[in-house]
Amino acid sequence: MWSIGCIFAEMSLGFPMFTGYCKIDQLNKILKMLGTPTSREWSDIYQLPGYQKYFAHLPYYEGNYLDKIIPDFSFVALRLLHLMLQ
């Protein structure tokens, strides 16, 4: 679903939403845009392989609302994108 959401956004925008130059930069850009997941939202996040290596050292981000990032999307398109990028 995540990949389909990224392709959906890229096809609509004409450019990729997340353009990191390495794993950490890519993850940082995703978290800045969508927000850092918490244990309440993703109960097993701390058990993920690589959590300490990648997530633990990044700052916490509230995330932006997709309607501010992609203002031309309809409510339905934004909702669909949000669901695909969870």
Backbone as XML, in Angstrom:
<?xml version="1.0"?>
<chain id="A" units="angstrom">
  <residue number="1" name="MET">
    <atom name="N" x="0.811" y="-1.191" z="0.000"/>
    <atom name="CA" x="0.000" y="0.000" z="0.000"/>
    <atom name="C" x="0.855" y="1.256" z="0.000"/>
  </residue>
  <residue number="2" name="TRP">
    <atom name="N" x="1.937" y="1.205" z="0.809"/>
    <atom name="CA" x="2.817" y="2.371" z="0.887"/>
    <atom name="C" x="3.333" y="2.751" z="-0.501"/>
  </residue>
  <residue number="3" name="SER">
    <atom name="N" x="3.820" y="1.779" z="-1.232"/>
    <atom name="CA" x="4.385" y="2.047" z="-2.565"/>
    <atom name="C" x="3.335" y="2.599" z="-3.513"/>
  </residue>
  <residue number="4" name="ILE">
    <atom name="N" x="2.138" y="2.059" z="-3.445"/>
    <atom name="CA" x="1.052" y="2.553" z="-4.297"/>
    <atom name="C" x="0.745" y="4.007" z="-3.945"/>
  </residue>
  <residue number="5" name="GLY">
    <atom name="N" x="0.743" y="4.333" z="-2.647"/>
    <atom name="CA" x="0.521" y="5.715" z="-2.221"/>
    <atom name="C" x="1.593" y="6.646" z="-2.762"/>
  </residue>
  <residue number="6" name="CYS">
    <atom name="N" x="2.839" y="6.210" z="-2.716"/>
    <atom name="CA" x="3.936" y="7.025" z="-3.245"/>
    <atom name="C" x="3.797" y="7.230" z="-4.751"/>
  </residue>
  <residue number="7" name="ILE">
    <atom name="N" x="3.430" y="6.183" z="-5.464"/>
    <atom name="CA" x="3.236" y="6.284" z="-6.916"/>
    <atom name="C" x="2.043" y="7.179" z="-7.233"/>
  </residue>
  <residue number="8" name="PHE">
    <atom name="N" x="0.953" y="7.028" z="-6.485"/>
    <atom name="CA" x="-0.246" y="7.870" z="-6.650"/>
    <atom name="C" x="0.128" y="9.346" z="-6.481"/>
  </residue>
  <residue number="9" name="ALA">
    <atom name="N" x="0.857" y="9.665" z="-5.427"/>
    <atom name="CA" x="1.265" y="11.045" z="-5.186"/>
    <atom name="C" x="2.189" y="11.545" z="-6.293"/>
  </residue>
  <residue number="10" name="GLU">
    <atom name="N" x="3.153" y="10.721" z="-6.685"/>
    <atom name="CA" x="4.098" y="11.140" z="-7.718"/>
    <atom name="C" x="3.409" y="11.373" z="-9.061"/>
  </residue>
  <residue number="11" name="MET">
    <atom name="N" x="2.472" y="10.513" z="-9.400"/>
    <atom name="CA" x="1.746" y="10.693" z="-10.661"/>
    <atom name="C" x="0.910" y="11.976" z="-10.626"/>
  </residue>
  <residue number="12" name="SER">
    <atom name="N" x="0.355" y="12.282" z="-9.488"/>
    <atom name="CA" x="-0.484" y="13.469" z="-9.359"/>
    <atom name="C" x="0.341" y="14.749" z="-9.294"/>
  </residue>
  <residue number="13" name="LEU">
    <atom name="N" x="1.455" y="14.702" z="-8.578"/>
    <atom name="CA" x="2.292" y="15.887" z="-8.401"/>
    <atom name="C" x="3.246" y="16.121" z="-9.563"/>
  </residue>
  <residue number="14" name="GLY">
    <atom name="N" x="3.698" y="15.029" z="-10.186"/>
    <atom name="CA" x="4.690" y="15.142" z="-11.242"/>
    <atom name="C" x="6.120" y="15.017" z="-10.722"/>
  </residue>
  <residue number="15" name="PHE">
    <atom name="N" x="6.266" y="14.772" z="-9.417"/>
    <atom name="CA" x="7.584" y="14.575" z="-8.816"/>
    <atom name="C" x="7.410" y="13.742" z="-7.545"/>
  </residue>
  <residue number="16" name="PRO">
    <atom name="N" x="8.480" y="13.076" z="-7.089"/>
    <atom name="CA" x="8.384" y="12.246" z="-5.889"/>
    <atom name="C" x="8.164" y="13.089" z="-4.628"/>
  </residue>
  <residue number="17" name="MET">
    <atom name="N" x="7.372" y="12.565" z="-3.693"/>
    <atom name="CA" x="7.145" y="13.261" z="-2.427"/>
    <atom name="C" x="8.363" y="13.190" z="-1.520"/>
  </residue>
  <residue number="18" name="PHE">
    <atom name="N" x="9.071" y="12.080" z="-1.540"/>
    <atom name="CA" x="10.191" y="11.839" z="-0.629"/>
    <atom name="C" x="11.450" y="11.596" z="-1.446"/>
  </residue>
  <residue number="19" name="THR">
    <atom name="N" x="12.398" y="12.524" z="-1.391"/>
    <atom name="CA" x="13.599" y="12.404" z="-2.214"/>
    <atom name="C" x="14.853" y="12.463" z="-1.342"/>
  </residue>
  <residue number="20" name="GLY">
    <atom name="N" x="15.092" y="11.433" z="-0.583"/>
    <atom name="CA" x="16.275" y="11.378" z="0.270"/>
    <atom name="C" x="17.491" y="10.895" z="-0.492"/>
  </residue>
  <residue number="21" name="TYR">
    <atom name="N" x="18.658" y="11.320" z="-0.046"/>
    <atom name="CA" x="19.901" y="10.900" z="-0.705"/>
    <atom name="C" x="20.517" y="9.670" z="-0.041"/>
  </residue>
  <residue number="22" name="CYS">
    <atom name="N" x="19.980" y="9.250" z="1.111"/>
    <atom name="CA" x="20.428" y="8.034" z="1.776"/>
    <atom name="C" x="19.279" y="7.552" z="2.670"/>
  </residue>
  <residue number="23" name="LYS">
    <atom name="N" x="19.435" y="6.394" z="3.320"/>
    <atom name="CA" x="18.360" y="5.827" z="4.150"/>
    <atom name="C" x="17.909" y="6.787" z="5.245"/>
  </residue>
  <residue number="24" name="ILE">
    <atom name="N" x="18.850" y="7.354" z="5.948"/>
    <atom name="CA" x="18.519" y="8.239" z="7.066"/>
    <atom name="C" x="17.834" y="9.512" z="6.570"/>
  </residue>
  <residue number="25" name="ASP">
    <atom name="N" x="18.343" y="10.096" z="5.492"/>
    <atom name="CA" x="17.722" y="11.298" z="4.937"/>
    <atom name="C" x="16.313" y="10.990" z="4.436"/>
  </residue>
  <residue number="26" name="GLN">
    <atom name="N" x="16.153" y="9.851" z="3.798"/>
    <atom name="CA" x="14.836" y="9.435" z="3.299"/>
    <atom name="C" x="13.848" y="9.290" z="4.461"/>
  </residue>
  <residue number="27" name="LEU">
    <atom name="N" x="14.261" y="8.604" z="5.501"/>
    <atom name="CA" x="13.409" y="8.409" z="6.669"/>
    <atom name="C" x="13.085" y="9.744" z="7.338"/>
  </residue>
  <residue number="28" name="ASN">
    <atom name="N" x="14.068" y="10.611" z="7.430"/>
    <atom name="CA" x="13.868" y="11.931" z="8.024"/>
    <atom name="C" x="12.835" y="12.735" z="7.235"/>
  </residue>
  <residue number="29" name="LYS">
    <atom name="N" x="12.899" y="12.704" z="5.919"/>
    <atom name="CA" x="11.938" y="13.428" z="5.081"/>
    <atom name="C" x="10.520" y="12.865" z="5.247"/>
  </residue>
  <residue number="30" name="ILE">
    <atom name="N" x="10.404" y="11.553" z="5.330"/>
    <atom name="CA" x="9.101" y="10.924" z="5.524"/>
    <atom name="C" x="8.522" y="11.331" z="6.873"/>
  </residue>
  <residue number="31" name="LEU">
    <atom name="N" x="9.338" y="11.274" z="7.918"/>
    <atom name="CA" x="8.854" y="11.619" z="9.254"/>
    <atom name="C" x="8.495" y="13.094" z="9.363"/>
  </residue>
  <residue number="32" name="LYS">
    <atom name="N" x="9.263" y="13.965" z="8.732"/>
    <atom name="CA" x="8.937" y="15.393" z="8.744"/>
    <atom name="C" x="7.572" y="15.643" z="8.105"/>
  </residue>
  <residue number="33" name="MET">
    <atom name="N" x="7.296" y="14.930" z="7.027"/>
    <atom name="CA" x="6.045" y="15.150" z="6.311"/>
    <atom name="C" x="4.866" y="14.472" z="6.994"/>
  </residue>
  <residue number="34" name="LEU">
    <atom name="N" x="5.045" y="13.233" z="7.441"/>
    <atom name="CA" x="3.909" y="12.459" z="7.954"/>
    <atom name="C" x="3.856" y="12.390" z="9.480"/>
  </residue>
  <residue number="35" name="GLY">
    <atom name="N" x="4.949" y="12.746" z="10.141"/>
    <atom name="CA" x="5.001" y="12.676" z="11.594"/>
    <atom name="C" x="5.667" y="11.396" z="12.059"/>
  </residue>
  <residue number="36" name="THR">
    <atom name="N" x="6.280" y="11.464" z="13.222"/>
    <atom name="CA" x="6.940" y="10.309" z="13.809"/>
    <atom name="C" x="5.897" y="9.418" z="14.467"/>
  </residue>
  <residue number="37" name="PRO">
    <atom name="N" x="5.846" y="8.144" z="14.103"/>
    <atom name="CA" x="4.867" y="7.253" z="14.741"/>
    <atom name="C" x="5.206" y="7.040" z="16.218"/>
  </residue>
  <residue number="38" name="THR">
    <atom name="N" x="4.188" y="6.968" z="17.037"/>
    <atom name="CA" x="4.369" y="6.710" z="18.464"/>
    <atom name="C" x="3.980" y="5.265" z="18.759"/>
  </residue>
  <residue number="39" name="SER">
    <atom name="N" x="4.287" y="4.824" z="19.956"/>
    <atom name="CA" x="3.909" y="3.458" z="20.344"/>
    <atom name="C" x="2.391" y="3.314" z="20.419"/>
  </residue>
  <residue number="40" name="ARG">
    <atom name="N" x="1.684" y="4.414" z="20.631"/>
    <atom name="CA" x="0.212" y="4.366" z="20.640"/>
    <atom name="C" x="-0.336" y="4.082" z="19.235"/>
  </residue>
  <residue number="41" name="GLU">
    <atom name="N" x="0.299" y="4.653" z="18.237"/>
    <atom name="CA" x="-0.119" y="4.457" z="16.851"/>
    <atom name="C" x="0.421" y="3.150" z="16.266"/>
  </residue>
  <residue number="42" name="TRP">
    <atom name="N" x="1.588" y="2.747" z="16.715"/>
    <atom name="CA" x="2.268" y="1.567" z="16.167"/>
    <atom name="C" x="2.910" y="0.843" z="17.344"/>
  </residue>
  <residue number="43" name="SER">
    <atom name="N" x="2.160" y="-0.041" z="17.964"/>
    <atom name="CA" x="2.553" y="-0.647" z="19.240"/>
    <atom name="C" x="3.876" y="-1.420" z="19.179"/>
  </residue>
  <residue number="44" name="ASP">
    <atom name="N" x="4.241" y="-1.958" z="18.055"/>
    <atom name="CA" x="5.459" y="-2.769" z="17.950"/>
    <atom name="C" x="6.650" y="-2.008" z="17.372"/>
  </residue>
  <residue number="45" name="ILE">
    <atom name="N" x="6.547" y="-0.696" z="17.268"/>
    <atom name="CA" x="7.603" y="0.067" z="16.601"/>
    <atom name="C" x="8.973" y="-0.130" z="17.247"/>
  </residue>
  <residue number="46" name="TYR">
    <atom name="N" x="9.016" y="-0.241" z="18.573"/>
    <atom name="CA" x="10.301" y="-0.375" z="19.265"/>
    <atom name="C" x="10.934" y="-1.749" z="19.056"/>
  </residue>
  <residue number="47" name="GLN">
    <atom name="N" x="10.156" y="-2.702" z="18.567"/>
    <atom name="CA" x="10.669" y="-4.049" z="18.333"/>
    <atom name="C" x="11.147" y="-4.255" z="16.895"/>
  </residue>
  <residue number="48" name="LEU">
    <atom name="N" x="10.983" y="-3.245" z="16.063"/>
    <atom name="CA" x="11.411" y="-3.368" z="14.667"/>
    <atom name="C" x="12.919" y="-3.543" z="14.584"/>
  </residue>
  <residue number="49" name="PRO">
    <atom name="N" x="13.372" y="-4.447" z="13.688"/>
    <atom name="CA" x="14.823" y="-4.540" z="13.477"/>
    <atom name="C" x="15.310" y="-3.193" z="12.923"/>
  </residue>
  <residue number="50" name="GLY">
    <atom name="N" x="16.353" y="-2.680" z="13.461"/>
    <atom name="CA" x="16.876" y="-1.405" z="12.990"/>
    <atom name="C" x="16.280" y="-0.186" z="13.671"/>
  </residue>
  <residue number="51" name="TYR">
    <atom name="N" x="15.348" y="-0.392" z="14.608"/>
    <atom name="CA" x="14.743" y="0.768" z="15.272"/>
    <atom name="C" x="15.821" y="1.626" z="15.944"/>
  </residue>
  <residue number="52" name="GLN">
    <atom name="N" x="16.671" y="0.998" z="16.721"/>
    <atom name="CA" x="17.722" y="1.748" z="17.419"/>
    <atom name="C" x="18.670" y="2.435" z="16.433"/>
  </residue>
  <residue number="53" name="LYS">
    <atom name="N" x="18.922" y="1.781" z="15.327"/>
    <atom name="CA" x="19.866" y="2.324" z="14.346"/>
    <atom name="C" x="19.280" y="3.521" z="13.594"/>
  </residue>
  <residue number="54" name="TYR">
    <atom name="N" x="17.989" y="3.451" z="13.242"/>
    <atom name="CA" x="17.400" y="4.482" z="12.392"/>
    <atom name="C" x="16.475" y="5.439" z="13.132"/>
  </residue>
  <residue number="55" name="PHE">
    <atom name="N" x="15.481" y="4.915" z="13.828"/>
    <atom name="CA" x="14.461" y="5.762" z="14.441"/>
    <atom name="C" x="14.932" y="6.463" z="15.712"/>
  </residue>
  <residue number="56" name="ALA">
    <atom name="N" x="15.640" y="5.762" z="16.567"/>
    <atom name="CA" x="15.933" y="6.254" z="17.910"/>
    <atom name="C" x="16.738" y="7.559" z="17.906"/>
  </residue>
  <residue number="57" name="HIS">
    <atom name="N" x="17.475" y="7.833" z="16.856"/>
    <atom name="CA" x="18.344" y="9.009" z="16.824"/>
    <atom name="C" x="17.728" y="10.192" z="16.079"/>
  </residue>
  <residue number="58" name="LEU">
    <atom name="N" x="16.546" y="10.000" z="15.521"/>
    <atom name="CA" x="15.895" y="11.088" z="14.801"/>
    <atom name="C" x="15.002" y="11.883" z="15.740"/>
  </residue>
  <residue number="59" name="PRO">
    <atom name="N" x="14.853" y="13.180" z="15.481"/>
    <atom name="CA" x="13.958" y="13.973" z="16.322"/>
    <atom name="C" x="12.499" y="13.584" z="16.096"/>
  </residue>
  <residue number="60" name="TYR">
    <atom name="N" x="11.661" y="13.928" z="17.056"/>
    <atom name="CA" x="10.220" y="13.682" z="16.923"/>
    <atom name="C" x="9.621" y="14.793" z="16.066"/>
  </residue>
  <residue number="61" name="TYR">
    <atom name="N" x="8.778" y="14.396" z="15.123"/>
    <atom name="CA" x="8.088" y="15.361" z="14.259"/>
    <atom name="C" x="6.590" y="15.172" z="14.397"/>
  </residue>
  <residue number="62" name="GLU">
    <atom name="N" x="5.869" y="16.271" z="14.484"/>
    <atom name="CA" x="4.403" y="16.230" z="14.508"/>
    <atom name="C" x="3.862" y="15.835" z="13.138"/>
  </residue>
  <residue number="63" name="GLY">
    <atom name="N" x="4.547" y="16.241" z="12.101"/>
    <atom name="CA" x="4.072" y="15.977" z="10.744"/>
    <atom name="C" x="3.233" y="17.126" z="10.237"/>
  </residue>
  <residue number="64" name="ASN">
    <atom name="N" x="3.109" y="17.198" z="8.951"/>
    <atom name="CA" x="2.309" y="18.225" z="8.295"/>
    <atom name="C" x="1.009" y="17.611" z="7.811"/>
  </residue>
  <residue number="65" name="TYR">
    <atom name="N" x="0.046" y="18.416" z="7.641"/>
    <atom name="CA" x="-1.194" y="17.928" z="7.057"/>
    <atom name="C" x="-1.008" y="17.841" z="5.553"/>
  </residue>
  <residue number="66" name="LEU">
    <atom name="N" x="-1.438" y="16.733" z="4.986"/>
    <atom name="CA" x="-1.250" y="16.523" z="3.548"/>
    <atom name="C" x="-1.929" y="17.607" z="2.716"/>
  </residue>
  <residue number="67" name="ASP">
    <atom name="N" x="-3.021" y="18.190" z="3.214"/>
    <atom name="CA" x="-3.702" y="19.228" z="2.431"/>
    <atom name="C" x="-2.850" y="20.492" z="2.300"/>
  </residue>
  <residue number="68" name="LYS">
    <atom name="N" x="-1.905" y="20.700" z="3.193"/>
    <atom name="CA" x="-0.998" y="21.839" z="3.068"/>
    <atom name="C" x="0.138" y="21.515" z="2.090"/>
  </residue>
  <residue number="69" name="ILE">
    <atom name="N" x="0.509" y="20.246" z="2.028"/>
    <atom name="CA" x="1.587" y="19.814" z="1.151"/>
    <atom name="C" x="1.083" y="19.674" z="-0.285"/>
  </residue>
  <residue number="70" name="ILE">
    <atom name="N" x="-0.134" y="19.156" z="-0.417"/>
    <atom name="CA" x="-0.735" y="18.931" z="-1.737"/>
    <atom name="C" x="-2.090" y="19.635" z="-1.773"/>
  </residue>
  <residue number="71" name="PRO">
    <atom name="N" x="-2.098" y="20.962" z="-1.911"/>
    <atom name="CA" x="-3.354" y="21.715" z="-1.815"/>
    <atom name="C" x="-4.340" y="21.458" z="-2.950"/>
  </residue>
  <residue number="72" name="ASP">
    <atom name="N" x="-3.876" y="20.939" z="-4.066"/>
    <atom name="CA" x="-4.775" y="20.726" z="-5.208"/>
    <atom name="C" x="-5.553" y="19.419" z="-5.143"/>
  </residue>
  <residue number="73" name="PHE">
    <atom name="N" x="-5.237" y="18.555" z="-4.196"/>
    <atom name="CA" x="-5.949" y="17.276" z="-4.070"/>
    <atom name="C" x="-7.335" y="17.501" z="-3.487"/>
  </residue>
  <residue number="74" name="SER">
    <atom name="N" x="-8.279" y="16.739" z="-3.960"/>
    <atom name="CA" x="-9.615" y="16.773" z="-3.377"/>
    <atom name="C" x="-9.580" y="16.095" z="-2.010"/>
  </residue>
  <residue number="75" name="PHE">
    <atom name="N" x="-10.632" y="16.272" z="-1.233"/>
    <atom name="CA" x="-10.723" y="15.634" z="0.076"/>
    <atom name="C" x="-10.596" y="14.118" z="-0.060"/>
  </residue>
  <residue number="76" name="VAL">
    <atom name="N" x="-11.264" y="13.546" z="-1.046"/>
    <atom name="CA" x="-11.238" y="12.092" z="-1.247"/>
    <atom name="C" x="-9.831" y="11.628" z="-1.610"/>
  </residue>
  <residue number="77" name="ALA">
    <atom name="N" x="-9.146" y="12.355" z="-2.479"/>
    <atom name="CA" x="-7.782" y="11.983" z="-2.875"/>
    <atom name="C" x="-6.829" y="12.083" z="-1.682"/>
  </residue>
  <residue number="78" name="LEU">
    <atom name="N" x="-6.980" y="13.134" z="-0.872"/>
    <atom name="CA" x="-6.137" y="13.278" z="0.322"/>
    <atom name="C" x="-6.385" y="12.157" z="1.312"/>
  </residue>
  <residue number="79" name="ARG">
    <atom name="N" x="-7.640" y="11.797" z="1.506"/>
    <atom name="CA" x="-7.985" y="10.717" z="2.436"/>
    <atom name="C" x="-7.396" y="9.392" z="1.950"/>
  </residue>
  <residue number="80" name="LEU">
    <atom name="N" x="-7.530" y="9.137" z="0.657"/>
    <atom name="CA" x="-6.986" y="7.907" z="0.083"/>
    <atom name="C" x="-5.467" y="7.880" z="0.251"/>
  </residue>
  <residue number="81" name="LEU">
    <atom name="N" x="-4.802" y="8.967" z="-0.050"/>
    <atom name="CA" x="-3.348" y="9.032" z="0.096"/>
    <atom name="C" x="-2.953" y="8.827" z="1.556"/>
  </residue>
  <residue number="82" name="HIS">
    <atom name="N" x="-3.633" y="9.474" z="2.460"/>
    <atom name="CA" x="-3.341" y="9.316" z="3.883"/>
    <atom name="C" x="-3.461" y="7.861" z="4.309"/>
  </residue>
  <residue number="83" name="LEU">
    <atom name="N" x="-4.490" y="7.184" z="3.874"/>
    <atom name="CA" x="-4.684" y="5.784" z="4.237"/>
    <atom name="C" x="-3.595" y="4.889" z="3.644"/>
  </residue>
  <residue number="84" name="MET">
    <atom name="N" x="-3.170" y="5.195" z="2.428"/>
    <atom name="CA" x="-2.126" y="4.380" z="1.790"/>
    <atom name="C" x="-0.758" y="4.598" z="2.440"/>
  </residue>
  <residue number="85" name="LEU">
    <atom name="N" x="-0.522" y="5.790" z="3.008"/>
    <atom name="CA" x="0.784" y="6.093" z="3.579"/>
    <atom name="C" x="0.867" y="5.826" z="5.079"/>
  </residue>
  <residue number="86" name="GLN">
    <atom name="N" x="-0.103" y="5.155" z="5.630"/>
    <atom name="CA" x="-0.037" y="4.812" z="7.061"/>
    <atom name="C" x="0.868" y="3.640" z="7.285"/>
  </residue>
</chain>
